[in-house]
């Protein structure tokens, strides 16, 4: 092969590489914005489908903006940006335990008994979230009961958790109730104190010492009961088994 042929091969080879690089770069410029746009749109759709309720926003600000300056105490960003991304606690905080809204969706069957009588729809329906409207001011998107449960379920048979690490007290606080090992206070102000160990908290048939701080697992069966021990076995056996259908 003479020098002229070698020169031509080298020249056209170099040109080919340059052309391929230029085409590749142009395609990446065109494709990347589309991909990023699709990704942003998907995230936007997720947050639109379920966003923080009015209650959640207030609690998030208590968690992340204790001095009220509008900035997240942990990351320093506008606290509204953290909230808009689905955070109740700043996930950059090593002490954060509650995940981003939508990080999971699990269910537990449960009942609350007062002196042998379970709280029914007349009490629980107003405390439930209407998922078709998503404008509930007093309920939490992170942990709630759904209004209009499909038959044969009744409102209040299930409690839903839409993020990781959400303790029960957030649900109770959101609906104006208070539950702890000391007492159970209903939204109407009725208080049932734990005198003589009458207030009980059971998970999957066993006493649980975490009370309002309990973070339930999928398919848990929870009983909160105030009253005589004589009713307890019947109450534990009355728990539904609907969570497995969700």
ZIPEHU-V403355 format. One record per backbone hydrogen bond with DSSP energy under -0.5 kcal/mol. CO is the residue of the C=O (numbers start at 1). NH is the residue of the N-H. Records with the same first field share a line. If there is no record, write none. Layout:
CO=NH + NH
This chain:
2=6
3=7
4=8
5=9
6=10
7=11
8=12
9=13
10=14
11=15
12=16
13=17
14=18
15=19
16=20
17=21
18=22
19=23
20=24
21=25
22=26
23=27
24=28
25=29
26=30
27=31
28=32
29=33
30=34
31=35
32=36
33=37
34=38
35=39
36=40
37=41
38=42
39=43
40=44
41=45
42=46
43=47
44=48
45=49
46=50
53=57
54=58
55=59
56=60
57=61
58=62
59=63
60=64
61=65
64=73
65=68
70=79
72=76
77=72
78=81 + 82
79=83
80=84
81=85
82=87
83=86
86=101
90=93
92=94
93=96
97=99
100=103
106=161
107=219
108=159
109=222
111=224
112=119
113=226
114=117
117=114
120=123 + 124
121=125
124=127
125=128
129=131 + 147
130=133 + 134
136=54
139=55
142=162
143=140
144=160
145=129
150=153
154=157
157=110
159=108
160=144
161=106
162=102 + 104
163=166
164=99
165=167
167=170 + 171
168=171 + 172
169=173
170=174
171=175
172=177
173=176
178=185
182=194
183=180
184=192
185=178
186=189
190=186
191=193
192=184
193=195
194=197
195=198
198=200 + 227
200=225
201=208
202=223
203=206
206=203
210=213
211=214
212=169
214=168 + 216
217=220
220=109
221=204
222=111
223=202 + 225
224=113
225=200
226=115 + 116
228=231
229=232
231=235
232=236
233=237
234=238
235=238
236=239
242=245
243=246
